[in-house]
């Protein structure tokens, strides 16, 4: 007598699924961070999941995550060991945009036009790819990615309508955006500065910014260092204003260079302001 056929394991059952496949199913459970979907083609397997950030770009999570609702999603991850399949329903709502963003690789240089400047960042209308269904542009620059140098407002670096080329950082699947960097396409002034400097070096610089716990000093074009309040002089001071003012030319000593975090630590202890020559 032959043994009855054994049921396929989760690993075997999910093997046919590939990232990029579009699957369909029914929502069976909802939490604050995700909802679970029993897949039509795999009803006996653990439900697939859709994270809150992968649910939808235009609608609220609560409108998508409804028990009993039919949904379609693109597979974005498969873990055969645990039997977990992750889907993105946003991908199936905007397949052309999803395919475009998924095809860009980190380090690719994209060109476009500055479409809008907001207090939280800059939107870029890319030359290639579809338009965004919600935002002025598919590309997006956070303020730190605009420039290596300190600036007061985004319009000090870019303006609406300006043509720019940026490096692609990542696909923001939550907002359906290409996160970009303008500064990555430009030489890092700190790297060049750090190559020719060492702790103990005396420099002349200009005070650019005062904060309660110290001051920032520009010691080279696009390179700033920081002096802690305790290191503003040999005599203790209560506030930075007691020692320096914005715009002052001062002499400083390099005490530490952190290349990885791009931090330069300075001190005025034991210095006497000398010539005003800039490095």
Phi, psi and omega in degrees: 000130182281145176290144178295148180298139179274149179290143180296145177289166178301319179302313182292321184293325184268354182306322181293342184284134180235148173301131183104342176294149175255122182241158183235155179182193183234135179291127182243343180203148183224134171235183181291333187253345183195169170228154185255144184229123171279121185279140182302317185275353182222058186294337183266002182260163177304144181299148171284162181236149175235115179288157181302327182281348181251010188278306186195147178266337186250329183256162177288151179304320182295335179281336180268319185273083181233122180302132181094346183284141176277136180221159172236142180211153176269137180290124178247349177196144176226123176246099184293331182292318181264349181075022182263133175240128178254135181242160170235114176281338175297325182297323182278342177282331181225066188297324182294315180293319180299315180296320180297311183292325179292336182274352180275140181252147178304130181099344176298144178260124181246143179249155180181192183236136177298115185266326181198144177244117181244169181292341182255358179158187186236128177269139181236125174277110184285148179293325181250158177091168181283169175283161177276140182288347185232321188258163181296338180205155179283330178276148180216134179243123170283160183302317181299337182270005179282321186201153172288335187268154176291140176215156183275320181215158185301328181291351172287343184247314182226166177222154179300133182093351182285140175277131180220159173239129185229156176270137179282128180262308182193162175271113177277097184288341179291311184260354183068047185234158169262109177285128188239165174222121174278323183292334181294341179271001183241152178299141178275111182296333181292320181298315180294321179296315183295334180294335184245020184227159178212159177301139181100348181287137177264132182227160169255141181209176181242131178291123184251334187202136178249134174232164185303333185253010178160194181221153174258140183229127176275119183251352175201166181302114179079008182237122178241146173241170183236136175247121176292156180305320182291343183253015181283350178178174179286337178257129181301144177233153182275326181222157178302325181297340178288344184245320184216169175229156176303132181098346179295141171266123185226164175258134183227162175242135177285124179252335179200145176232117179252097183295319184298316181264003178057050181238134179241121181255132185236169177210150173255001182297131176074012180254154171234125183304124181250217181302153183269016179296137176269146179292000000 
